[in-house]
Amino acid sequence: MKTKIASLLGAVAVLGGVVVGSASAQPPPATGDSVAWRDCFDGLQCGEIAVPADWSRPGGAQIEIGLGKLPARDQATKLGTLVVNPGGPNPVLFALPTVQRQLDELTNWFDVVLFDPRGMGESSGVTCPEPMPFAAELPPPDREAYGEYALANRRFAEACAPALGSLRDNLNSWQVAHDLDAIRVALGESKLNYFGNSYGTMYGQAYAELFGGHIGRMYLDSVGEHISRELYDWLAPKAATLENNLQRFADWCEAEPGCALAGRDVLSTWDSLLARAEREPIPAPGAGPDVVVGAERLVASTGEKVRREDGWPALATALAAADSGDATSFAPSSVPPPQPDVPGAALMGIASCADLAYRTGYDEMKRAETRLRAEVAPRLGWGMLWTTVGRCAGLPRTGLFPPHPLQPAPGLPPILIANGSNDGGAPPEHGRLVASQLSGARYLPADGNHALYLGGNRCVRDHVHRYLTAGELPPPDAHCSAA
């Protein structure tokens, strides 16, 4: 029997396609776990609950939210339930055995419950009739190329609208935060213990704002802030962090005899290579006799490759080859990256762009690019503008939950937040900003990159375990080294 969740809302309004609202800060009484769990994945459990497709109209159509449980090792001594979202937004339940390995330590104390975001996987997953558009060239070489991508995005969204049905315009994190509270009630928990990683931190911020008094403990890892109203303010820390990664790569190459660019000024080599590609794209013979790589593609591909230190040797080799006239390693793929064959996997853009509701017209984007180049990221980081919000071009501007200063609901407890020092996707400034707007929150700085806990950072894990099990926050001066 599926659990049906009644409305938990207080005052709610929908104005001009932008969702706003508030919710009661008083948790309803716990009534015990009412989810009809069944065995799945050899020792794990799966279930579902029913919730409104649109929480601003709780009496309307219902959808299912799929749940997966990693049971606590000792059911007699467990501390309760910890709800986890590892990010995306993507389906996750199809990969429960893989995720289990990353979260296994937490089952020493908790039943760990994961969920597919609405419209994805087991949560009334939607299969769009067309695949999500693939942009081989972001940043685009010109207005025309960007316009073609925006048109493809619009056609994709329009074609998918009938399949979305009652979920159309209802995929944003405001809606998911209400799903989270419905999960809490269905699990019989008076308070929600929550661990959000990456995009899961968007849901955490929304939950803190709407249901702060319902939180027991909340850990947010690799936070992307949902606060800055201006695109530049949101993007600049990301671009600057990526730019710094290029500098770190150059420093590594200078000190590493095995670097393919050893003995050369890496940044000067990059500058000249980029200028050359702007004048005349560089041949990529390994990708085809007529394939060439322009400056924009060099920026996008290098931005991907420079993020993690274990990819630096290959990046140096690729740059040395490109400087010698062979840019094959940077050539755009003619085949879209693989997507899991799971309903809703193509909805990442529609769902995330409903939250990152910045304007993405070509002229507005070019103005932001010019400012990023001039102020924080002249060589590389400016490309993140196009590879993040540029992917929202052409998508419908309806059902939005735009960034805004956080106003947490009363009763918010201390929240633990951690970001990696070199994480261009979720830079430290984002985590610090969120912590500053959640009263009593503690920010834990860490050396490293994305997904600190899931990536196995022992120092971070130990702090998180003490916080989740005993409410013990790290000291104000705590700092974690790289894993």
LINKA-V122596 format. One record per pair of residues at least 6 apart in sequence whose ideal C-beta (glycine too) atoms are under 7 Angstrom apart, sorted by the first residue. I is the first residue (numbers start at 1). GAP is how many residues later the second one is. D is the distance in Angstrom with one decimal. If there is no record, write none. Layout:
i=I gap=GAP d=D
i=I gap=GAP d=D
This chain:
i=1 gap=35 d=5.4
i=2 gap=46 d=5.9
i=2 gap=47 d=6.2
i=2 gap=48 d=4.6
i=2 gap=62 d=6.8
i=3 gap=31 d=4.7
i=3 gap=32 d=5.9
i=3 gap=46 d=4.2
i=3 gap=47 d=6.5
i=3 gap=183 d=4.4
i=4 gap=46 d=4.8
i=5 gap=44 d=6.3
i=5 gap=45 d=6.9
i=5 gap=46 d=5.1
i=5 gap=177 d=3.9
i=5 gap=180 d=6.0
i=5 gap=181 d=6.6
i=7 gap=51 d=3.6
i=8 gap=15 d=6.1
i=8 gap=16 d=6.5
i=8 gap=170 d=7.0
i=8 gap=173 d=5.6
i=9 gap=12 d=6.7
i=9 gap=14 d=5.4
i=9 gap=46 d=6.4
i=9 gap=49 d=6.6
i=10 gap=12 d=5.2
i=10 gap=13 d=5.3
i=10 gap=14 d=4.9
i=11 gap=10 d=6.7
i=11 gap=11 d=5.4
i=12 gap=9 d=4.1
i=12 gap=44 d=4.8
i=13 gap=7 d=5.7
i=13 gap=8 d=6.3
i=14 gap=42 d=5.2
i=17 gap=380 d=6.7
i=17 gap=381 d=4.3
i=17 gap=382 d=6.4
i=17 gap=383 d=5.9
i=18 gap=382 d=4.9
i=18 gap=384 d=6.2
i=19 gap=37 d=6.8
i=19 gap=153 d=6.3
i=19 gap=155 d=4.6
i=19 gap=381 d=6.9
i=19 gap=382 d=4.9
i=21 gap=35 d=6.8
i=21 gap=153 d=6.9
i=22 gap=188 d=6.8
i=23 gap=187 d=4.6
i=23 gap=188 d=5.7
i=23 gap=386 d=7.0
i=25 gap=187 d=6.6
i=25 gap=188 d=3.7
i=25 gap=384 d=4.7
i=25 gap=385 d=4.7
i=25 gap=386 d=5.4
i=26 gap=187 d=6.5
i=27 gap=163 d=5.3
i=27 gap=164 d=6.6
i=27 gap=186 d=6.7
i=27 gap=187 d=4.7
i=28 gap=157 d=6.2
i=30 gap=158 d=4.8
i=30 gap=159 d=6.0
i=30 gap=160 d=4.4
i=31 gap=157 d=5.8
i=32 gap=156 d=4.2
i=33 gap=154 d=5.4
i=33 gap=155 d=4.5
i=34 gap=152 d=5.5
i=34 gap=154 d=6.7
i=35 gap=12 d=4.2
i=35 gap=14 d=6.3
i=35 gap=32 d=6.3
i=35 gap=151 d=5.4
i=35 gap=152 d=6.7
i=36 gap=11 d=5.7
i=37 gap=8 d=4.3
i=37 gap=10 d=4.7
i=37 gap=32 d=6.4
i=38 gap=7 d=6.6
i=38 gap=8 d=5.9
i=38 gap=9 d=6.6
i=39 gap=6 d=6.2
i=40 gap=6 d=4.0
i=41 gap=55 d=5.1
i=41 gap=56 d=5.4
i=44 gap=24 d=6.3
i=44 gap=25 d=6.5
i=44 gap=26 d=6.0
i=44 gap=52 d=5.6
i=44 gap=56 d=6.9
i=45 gap=24 d=4.2
i=45 gap=26 d=6.4
i=46 gap=21 d=6.8
i=46 gap=22 d=5.3
i=46 gap=47 d=7.0
i=47 gap=20 d=4.9
i=48 gap=16 d=4.6
i=48 gap=17 d=6.2
i=48 gap=18 d=5.1
i=48 gap=19 d=6.2
i=48 gap=74 d=6.6
i=49 gap=16 d=5.3
i=49 gap=18 d=6.9
i=49 gap=133 d=6.2
i=49 gap=134 d=6.7
i=49 gap=137 d=4.6
i=50 gap=12 d=4.7
i=50 gap=14 d=5.9
i=51 gap=11 d=6.7
i=51 gap=12 d=6.2
i=51 gap=14 d=5.6
i=51 gap=128 d=5.6
i=51 gap=131 d=4.8
i=52 gap=6 d=4.6
i=52 gap=8 d=6.1
i=52 gap=10 d=6.2
i=53 gap=7 d=6.3
i=53 gap=8 d=4.5
i=53 gap=9 d=6.5
i=53 gap=10 d=4.8
i=53 gap=113 d=3.8
i=53 gap=114 d=5.6
i=53 gap=117 d=5.8
i=54 gap=6 d=5.9
i=54 gap=112 d=6.9
i=54 gap=116 d=4.8
i=55 gap=120 d=5.6
i=55 gap=123 d=4.1
i=60 gap=106 d=7.0
i=61 gap=105 d=3.9
i=63 gap=55 d=6.3
i=63 gap=60 d=7.0
i=63 gap=61 d=4.0
i=63 gap=104 d=6.5
i=64 gap=59 d=6.2
i=64 gap=60 d=5.0
i=65 gap=50 d=5.8
i=65 gap=53 d=6.6
i=65 gap=58 d=4.8
i=65 gap=114 d=5.4
i=65 gap=118 d=6.8
i=66 gap=27 d=5.4
i=66 gap=49 d=6.5
i=66 gap=50 d=4.6
i=66 gap=55 d=6.0
i=66 gap=56 d=2.5
i=66 gap=57 d=4.8
i=67 gap=46 d=5.8
i=67 gap=48 d=5.3
i=67 gap=116 d=6.9
i=68 gap=25 d=4.6
i=68 gap=28 d=4.8
i=68 gap=46 d=4.8
i=69 gap=42 d=5.7
i=69 gap=44 d=5.1
i=70 gap=30 d=5.4
i=70 gap=33 d=6.1
i=70 gap=37 d=5.4
i=70 gap=42 d=4.1
i=71 gap=36 d=6.9
i=71 gap=40 d=5.6
i=72 gap=6 d=3.7
i=72 gap=35 d=5.2
i=72 gap=37 d=6.8
i=72 gap=38 d=5.7
i=72 gap=39 d=4.9
i=73 gap=34 d=5.4
i=73 gap=35 d=6.1
i=78 gap=31 d=6.3
i=78 gap=32 d=6.1
i=78 gap=33 d=6.2
i=79 gap=30 d=4.7
i=79 gap=31 d=5.9
i=79 gap=390 d=6.1
i=80 gap=30 d=6.3
i=80 gap=109 d=6.4
i=80 gap=113 d=6.3
i=81 gap=29 d=6.0
i=81 gap=30 d=4.7
i=81 gap=32 d=5.6
i=81 gap=106 d=5.2
i=81 gap=108 d=5.7
i=81 gap=112 d=6.6
i=82 gap=24 d=6.0
i=82 gap=28 d=4.0
i=82 gap=30 d=5.3
i=82 gap=111 d=4.7
i=82 gap=113 d=6.0
i=82 gap=386 d=6.7
i=83 gap=30 d=5.0
i=83 gap=97 d=6.7
i=83 gap=100 d=6.0
i=83 gap=109 d=6.3
i=83 gap=110 d=6.7
i=83 gap=111 d=5.1
i=84 gap=19 d=6.3
i=84 gap=28 d=5.8
i=84 gap=30 d=5.2
i=84 gap=111 d=4.6
i=85 gap=29 d=7.0
i=85 gap=30 d=6.8
i=85 gap=111 d=5.2
i=85 gap=112 d=7.0
i=85 gap=115 d=3.3
i=85 gap=118 d=5.8
i=86 gap=6 d=5.9
i=86 gap=13 d=6.2
i=86 gap=111 d=4.9
i=86 gap=114 d=6.2
i=86 gap=368 d=6.4
i=87 gap=110 d=4.9
i=87 gap=111 d=3.0
i=87 gap=112 d=4.4
i=87 gap=113 d=5.1
i=88 gap=29 d=7.0
i=88 gap=111 d=5.2
i=88 gap=260 d=6.2
i=89 gap=28 d=4.7
i=89 gap=31 d=7.0
i=89 gap=110 d=5.1
i=89 gap=259 d=5.7
i=89 gap=262 d=4.8
i=89 gap=263 d=6.0
i=90 gap=30 d=6.7
i=90 gap=255 d=6.7
i=90 gap=258 d=6.2
i=91 gap=25 d=5.0
i=91 gap=29 d=4.4
i=91 gap=30 d=3.1
i=91 gap=34 d=6.8
i=91 gap=249 d=6.5
i=91 gap=251 d=4.5
i=91 gap=253 d=5.6
i=91 gap=254 d=5.9
i=92 gap=7 d=6.3
i=92 gap=22 d=5.6
i=92 gap=24 d=6.0
i=92 gap=29 d=6.9
i=93 gap=21 d=6.5
i=93 gap=23 d=5.1
i=93 gap=28 d=5.2
i=93 gap=29 d=5.0
i=94 gap=27 d=6.0
i=94 gap=246 d=6.4
i=94 gap=248 d=5.0
i=96 gap=18 d=7.0
i=99 gap=15 d=6.5
i=102 gap=352 d=4.7
i=103 gap=9 d=5.3
i=105 gap=356 d=6.8
i=106 gap=6 d=5.2
i=109 gap=360 d=5.3
i=113 gap=74 d=6.7
i=115 gap=8 d=6.8
i=115 gap=68 d=6.2
i=116 gap=6 d=5.0
i=116 gap=7 d=4.0
i=117 gap=6 d=6.3
i=117 gap=59 d=5.8
i=117 gap=234 d=6.7
i=118 gap=6 d=6.7
i=118 gap=49 d=6.4
i=118 gap=53 d=6.2
i=118 gap=57 d=6.4
i=118 gap=58 d=6.3
i=118 gap=61 d=6.1
i=119 gap=6 d=6.6
i=119 gap=7 d=4.9
i=119 gap=45 d=6.8
i=119 gap=48 d=4.9
i=119 gap=52 d=5.5
i=119 gap=225 d=5.0
i=119 gap=228 d=5.3
i=120 gap=223 d=6.9
i=120 gap=224 d=3.1
i=120 gap=225 d=7.0
i=120 gap=227 d=6.0
i=121 gap=221 d=5.3
i=121 gap=222 d=6.3
i=121 gap=223 d=5.7
i=124 gap=43 d=6.8
i=125 gap=217 d=6.7
i=125 gap=218 d=2.8
i=125 gap=219 d=4.1
i=126 gap=37 d=5.1
i=126 gap=38 d=5.5
i=126 gap=41 d=6.5
i=126 gap=217 d=6.0
i=126 gap=218 d=5.3
i=126 gap=221 d=6.4
i=127 gap=36 d=6.3
i=127 gap=216 d=4.8
i=128 gap=28 d=7.0
i=128 gap=31 d=6.6
i=128 gap=32 d=3.7
i=128 gap=35 d=5.7
i=128 gap=218 d=5.0
i=129 gap=30 d=5.2
i=129 gap=31 d=6.9
i=129 gap=34 d=6.6
i=130 gap=26 d=5.5
i=130 gap=29 d=4.9
i=131 gap=205 d=6.7
i=131 gap=215 d=6.1
i=132 gap=24 d=6.2
i=132 gap=214 d=4.0
i=132 gap=217 d=6.0
i=133 gap=16 d=6.5
i=133 gap=19 d=4.0
i=133 gap=20 d=5.3
i=133 gap=23 d=5.4
i=134 gap=202 d=3.7
i=135 gap=14 d=4.9
i=135 gap=256 d=6.8
i=136 gap=196 d=3.7
i=136 gap=197 d=6.4
i=137 gap=8 d=5.8
i=137 gap=159 d=6.2
i=137 gap=160 d=6.3
i=137 gap=195 d=6.2
i=138 gap=162 d=6.1
i=138 gap=248 d=4.5
i=138 gap=249 d=5.3
i=138 gap=252 d=5.1
i=138 gap=253 d=6.9
i=139 gap=157 d=4.2
i=139 gap=160 d=6.2
i=139 gap=161 d=6.2
i=139 gap=244 d=5.4
i=139 gap=247 d=3.9
i=140 gap=6 d=4.0
i=140 gap=9 d=6.7
i=140 gap=156 d=6.7
i=140 gap=246 d=6.9
i=141 gap=153 d=5.8
i=141 gap=155 d=5.4
i=143 gap=219 d=5.0
i=146 gap=216 d=5.2
i=146 gap=247 d=6.5
i=147 gap=215 d=6.9
i=149 gap=244 d=6.0
i=150 gap=243 d=3.8
i=150 gap=244 d=3.3
i=151 gap=243 d=6.1
i=153 gap=240 d=5.7
i=153 gap=241 d=3.5
i=153 gap=242 d=5.3
i=154 gap=240 d=3.9
i=157 gap=193 d=6.2
i=157 gap=238 d=5.4
i=157 gap=239 d=5.5
i=161 gap=7 d=5.4
i=169 gap=229 d=4.9
i=169 gap=230 d=2.8
i=170 gap=229 d=6.0
i=171 gap=176 d=6.5
i=171 gap=179 d=6.0
i=171 gap=180 d=4.2
i=171 gap=183 d=5.7
i=171 gap=228 d=6.8
i=172 gap=182 d=4.0
i=172 gap=183 d=5.5
i=172 gap=227 d=6.0
i=172 gap=228 d=6.7
i=172 gap=229 d=3.9
i=173 gap=29 d=4.6
i=173 gap=30 d=5.2
i=173 gap=33 d=4.4
i=173 gap=182 d=5.1
i=173 gap=228 d=5.8
i=174 gap=32 d=5.6
i=174 gap=227 d=4.3
i=176 gap=27 d=4.9
i=177 gap=26 d=5.9
i=177 gap=29 d=3.8
i=177 gap=30 d=4.4
i=177 gap=33 d=5.2
i=177 gap=34 d=6.9
i=180 gap=12 d=6.5
i=180 gap=23 d=6.3
i=180 gap=27 d=5.3
i=181 gap=30 d=5.2
i=181 gap=33 d=6.1
i=184 gap=8 d=4.3
i=184 gap=30 d=6.4
i=191 gap=23 d=6.1
i=191 gap=24 d=6.3
i=191 gap=25 d=3.3
i=192 gap=22 d=5.5
i=192 gap=23 d=5.7
i=192 gap=24 d=6.2
i=193 gap=23 d=4.6
i=193 gap=24 d=5.1
i=193 gap=275 d=6.6
i=194 gap=10 d=6.0
i=194 gap=13 d=6.8
i=194 gap=24 d=4.7
i=195 gap=24 d=4.8
i=196 gap=7 d=5.7
i=196 gap=8 d=3.9
i=196 gap=24 d=5.2
i=197 gap=24 d=4.6
i=197 gap=25 d=6.0
i=197 gap=254 d=5.7
i=197 gap=256 d=6.9
i=197 gap=257 d=5.8
i=198 gap=24 d=4.9
i=198 gap=228 d=6.5
i=198 gap=252 d=6.7
i=198 gap=253 d=6.4
i=199 gap=25 d=6.9
i=199 gap=153 d=6.8
i=201 gap=19 d=4.3
i=201 gap=21 d=6.9
i=201 gap=22 d=4.4
i=201 gap=23 d=6.1
i=202 gap=22 d=6.5
i=202 gap=24 d=5.4
i=202 gap=153 d=5.8
i=204 gap=14 d=5.8
i=204 gap=16 d=4.9
i=205 gap=21 d=5.1
i=205 gap=201 d=6.3
i=205 gap=229 d=6.3
i=208 gap=7 d=6.6
i=208 gap=10 d=6.9
i=208 gap=200 d=5.0
i=208 gap=204 d=6.0
i=208 gap=207 d=6.8
i=208 gap=230 d=5.9
i=209 gap=197 d=5.5
i=209 gap=198 d=6.1
i=209 gap=199 d=5.5
i=209 gap=200 d=6.4
i=210 gap=199 d=6.1
i=211 gap=198 d=5.9
i=212 gap=196 d=4.3
i=212 gap=197 d=3.5
i=212 gap=198 d=6.5
i=212 gap=199 d=5.6
i=212 gap=200 d=3.6
i=213 gap=196 d=5.6
i=213 gap=197 d=5.7
i=213 gap=198 d=3.0
i=215 gap=197 d=6.5
i=215 gap=198 d=5.6
i=217 gap=196 d=6.8
i=217 gap=250 d=6.4
i=217 gap=251 d=5.4
i=217 gap=254 d=6.5
i=218 gap=197 d=4.6
i=219 gap=197 d=4.8
i=219 gap=245 d=5.4
i=219 gap=248 d=6.5
i=219 gap=249 d=6.4
i=220 gap=195 d=6.6
i=220 gap=197 d=4.8
i=221 gap=197 d=5.4
i=221 gap=230 d=6.6
i=221 gap=231 d=5.5
i=221 gap=232 d=5.1
i=222 gap=197 d=6.0
i=222 gap=198 d=6.6
i=222 gap=201 d=6.0
i=222 gap=204 d=4.1
i=222 gap=228 d=5.1
i=222 gap=229 d=5.6
i=222 gap=230 d=6.6
i=223 gap=194 d=5.7
i=223 gap=196 d=5.7
i=223 gap=203 d=5.7
i=223 gap=207 d=5.3
i=223 gap=208 d=4.2
i=223 gap=211 d=5.2
i=224 gap=202 d=4.8
i=224 gap=206 d=5.6
i=225 gap=9 d=7.0
i=225 gap=205 d=4.1
i=225 gap=208 d=5.0
i=225 gap=209 d=5.2
i=226 gap=129 d=6.2
i=226 gap=177 d=5.0
i=227 gap=176 d=5.6
i=227 gap=177 d=6.8
i=227 gap=178 d=5.8
i=227 gap=179 d=6.1
i=227 gap=206 d=5.8
i=227 gap=207 d=6.8
i=227 gap=210 d=6.5
i=228 gap=6 d=4.1
i=228 gap=175 d=5.6
i=229 gap=174 d=5.8
i=229 gap=175 d=6.5
i=231 gap=127 d=4.2
i=231 gap=137 d=5.6
i=231 gap=158 d=6.6
i=232 gap=136 d=5.4
i=232 gap=139 d=5.9
i=234 gap=169 d=6.7
i=235 gap=133 d=6.7
i=235 gap=137 d=6.6
i=235 gap=149 d=6.5
i=235 gap=150 d=5.6
i=236 gap=136 d=6.6
i=236 gap=140 d=5.2
i=237 gap=190 d=4.2
i=237 gap=192 d=3.7
i=237 gap=193 d=6.2
i=238 gap=146 d=5.2
i=238 gap=186 d=5.5
i=238 gap=187 d=6.9
i=238 gap=189 d=5.4
i=239 gap=133 d=5.1
i=239 gap=137 d=5.6
i=239 gap=138 d=3.9
i=239 gap=142 d=3.4
i=239 gap=143 d=5.7
i=239 gap=145 d=5.1
i=240 gap=136 d=4.4
i=240 gap=137 d=5.8
i=240 gap=141 d=6.0
i=241 gap=181 d=6.7
i=241 gap=182 d=6.6
i=241 gap=183 d=4.4
i=241 gap=186 d=4.2
i=242 gap=61 d=5.8
i=242 gap=135 d=6.8
i=242 gap=138 d=6.0
i=242 gap=139 d=4.1
i=242 gap=142 d=5.7
i=242 gap=182 d=3.8
i=243 gap=133 d=6.7
i=243 gap=134 d=4.1
i=243 gap=136 d=6.3
i=243 gap=137 d=5.6
i=243 gap=138 d=3.7
i=245 gap=61 d=4.9
i=245 gap=62 d=6.2
i=245 gap=177 d=5.8
i=245 gap=179 d=6.2
i=246 gap=60 d=5.6
i=246 gap=133 d=6.0
i=246 gap=134 d=4.8
i=249 gap=57 d=5.2
i=249 gap=63 d=5.5
i=249 gap=66 d=6.7
i=250 gap=16 d=3.8
i=250 gap=17 d=5.2
i=252 gap=60 d=5.8
i=253 gap=6 d=3.9
i=253 gap=8 d=5.1
i=253 gap=9 d=6.4
i=253 gap=13 d=5.0
i=253 gap=63 d=5.7
i=256 gap=6 d=6.7
i=258 gap=55 d=7.0
i=259 gap=57 d=4.8
i=260 gap=56 d=4.2
i=260 gap=57 d=4.3
i=260 gap=60 d=4.2
i=261 gap=8 d=6.2
i=261 gap=55 d=4.9
i=261 gap=58 d=6.2
i=261 gap=59 d=5.6
i=269 gap=50 d=6.8
i=269 gap=54 d=6.0
i=270 gap=109 d=6.3
i=271 gap=108 d=6.9
i=273 gap=25 d=7.0
i=273 gap=46 d=6.8
i=273 gap=49 d=6.0
i=273 gap=50 d=5.4
i=274 gap=21 d=5.2
i=274 gap=24 d=6.1
i=276 gap=6 d=6.9
i=277 gap=16 d=6.5
i=277 gap=17 d=5.5
i=277 gap=18 d=4.2
i=277 gap=21 d=5.4
i=278 gap=17 d=4.3
i=281 gap=11 d=3.6
i=281 gap=12 d=5.7
i=281 gap=13 d=4.3
i=282 gap=10 d=6.2
i=282 gap=11 d=5.0
i=282 gap=40 d=5.8
i=282 gap=43 d=6.5
i=282 gap=45 d=4.0
i=283 gap=9 d=5.7
i=283 gap=42 d=6.4
i=283 gap=43 d=6.7
i=283 gap=44 d=6.8
i=284 gap=7 d=4.5
i=284 gap=8 d=6.1
i=284 gap=9 d=5.2
i=284 gap=43 d=4.7
i=284 gap=44 d=4.5
i=284 gap=46 d=7.0
i=284 gap=47 d=3.9
i=285 gap=41 d=6.3
i=285 gap=43 d=6.3
i=286 gap=42 d=3.4
i=287 gap=41 d=5.4
i=287 gap=44 d=3.6
i=291 gap=40 d=5.3
i=293 gap=34 d=3.8
i=293 gap=37 d=4.8
i=293 gap=38 d=5.7
i=297 gap=33 d=5.9
i=297 gap=35 d=5.6
i=298 gap=32 d=5.6
i=299 gap=81 d=6.0
i=299 gap=84 d=4.0
i=300 gap=83 d=5.5
i=300 gap=87 d=5.9
i=301 gap=29 d=4.3
i=302 gap=13 d=6.9
i=302 gap=78 d=6.2
i=303 gap=77 d=5.9
i=303 gap=80 d=5.1
i=303 gap=81 d=6.5
i=303 gap=84 d=6.7
i=305 gap=6 d=5.2
i=305 gap=10 d=4.4
i=306 gap=9 d=6.0
i=307 gap=117 d=6.0
i=307 gap=142 d=6.6
i=308 gap=141 d=6.0
i=318 gap=11 d=3.5
i=318 gap=12 d=6.5
i=321 gap=8 d=6.4
i=322 gap=8 d=6.2
i=339 gap=6 d=4.7
i=339 gap=7 d=6.7
i=349 gap=42 d=5.7
i=349 gap=43 d=6.8
i=349 gap=46 d=6.3
i=350 gap=45 d=6.0
i=353 gap=39 d=3.7
i=353 gap=42 d=5.0
i=354 gap=45 d=5.3
i=354 gap=46 d=5.4
i=354 gap=47 d=6.2
i=355 gap=46 d=5.5
i=356 gap=33 d=5.7
i=356 gap=36 d=6.5
i=357 gap=40 d=6.9
i=357 gap=43 d=4.2
i=357 gap=45 d=4.0
i=358 gap=31 d=5.2
i=360 gap=29 d=5.6
i=360 gap=30 d=6.4
i=360 gap=32 d=5.1
i=360 gap=33 d=4.7
i=365 gap=20 d=6.3
i=365 gap=21 d=6.9
i=365 gap=25 d=6.5
i=368 gap=17 d=5.6
i=369 gap=13 d=5.4
i=369 gap=16 d=5.5
i=372 gap=9 d=6.8
i=372 gap=10 d=4.0
i=372 gap=13 d=6.2
i=373 gap=9 d=4.9
i=384 gap=40 d=6.6
i=405 gap=32 d=6.5
i=406 gap=31 d=4.2
i=406 gap=32 d=6.6
i=408 gap=30 d=5.8
i=408 gap=31 d=6.8
i=412 gap=26 d=6.4
i=412 gap=27 d=6.1
i=413 gap=27 d=7.0
i=414 gap=26 d=4.1
i=414 gap=27 d=6.2
i=414 gap=28 d=6.2
i=414 gap=59 d=5.8
i=415 gap=23 d=5.2
i=415 gap=26 d=4.4
i=416 gap=26 d=5.5
i=416 gap=28 d=6.5
i=416 gap=48 d=6.8
i=416 gap=51 d=4.8
i=416 gap=57 d=6.3
i=417 gap=14 d=5.0
i=417 gap=17 d=6.1
i=417 gap=18 d=4.8
i=417 gap=24 d=5.8
i=417 gap=26 d=5.1
i=417 gap=27 d=6.8
i=418 gap=13 d=6.8
i=418 gap=26 d=4.2
i=418 gap=28 d=5.5
i=418 gap=34 d=5.5
i=418 gap=42 d=5.7
i=419 gap=7 d=5.7
i=419 gap=8 d=6.8
i=419 gap=9 d=4.6
i=419 gap=11 d=6.6
i=419 gap=12 d=3.5
i=420 gap=26 d=5.5
i=420 gap=28 d=4.2
i=420 gap=29 d=4.7
i=420 gap=30 d=6.1
i=420 gap=32 d=5.6
i=421 gap=7 d=6.0
i=421 gap=24 d=6.8
i=421 gap=25 d=6.7
i=421 gap=26 d=5.1
i=421 gap=27 d=6.6
i=422 gap=26 d=6.6
i=422 gap=27 d=5.2
i=423 gap=26 d=5.0
i=423 gap=27 d=4.9
i=425 gap=25 d=5.6
i=426 gap=24 d=6.3
i=428 gap=17 d=6.3
i=431 gap=12 d=5.9
i=432 gap=11 d=5.5
i=435 gap=6 d=4.2
i=435 gap=8 d=4.1
i=442 gap=31 d=4.4
i=442 gap=32 d=6.1
i=444 gap=16 d=7.0
i=444 gap=19 d=6.0
i=444 gap=30 d=5.1
i=444 gap=34 d=5.8
i=444 gap=36 d=6.6
i=445 gap=34 d=5.2
i=446 gap=6 d=5.3
i=446 gap=11 d=6.2
i=446 gap=14 d=5.6
i=446 gap=34 d=3.9
i=447 gap=33 d=6.8
i=447 gap=34 d=5.1
i=447 gap=35 d=4.2
i=448 gap=9 d=6.1
i=448 gap=34 d=4.5
i=448 gap=35 d=6.1
i=452 gap=8 d=4.4
i=453 gap=7 d=5.6
i=453 gap=8 d=5.8
i=453 gap=11 d=5.8
i=455 gap=28 d=6.2
i=456 gap=27 d=5.5
i=457 gap=23 d=6.1
i=457 gap=26 d=4.1
i=458 gap=25 d=6.5
i=459 gap=21 d=3.6
i=459 gap=22 d=6.4
i=460 gap=20 d=5.1
i=463 gap=11 d=4.7
i=463 gap=15 d=6.8
i=466 gap=6 d=4.3
i=467 gap=6 d=5.9
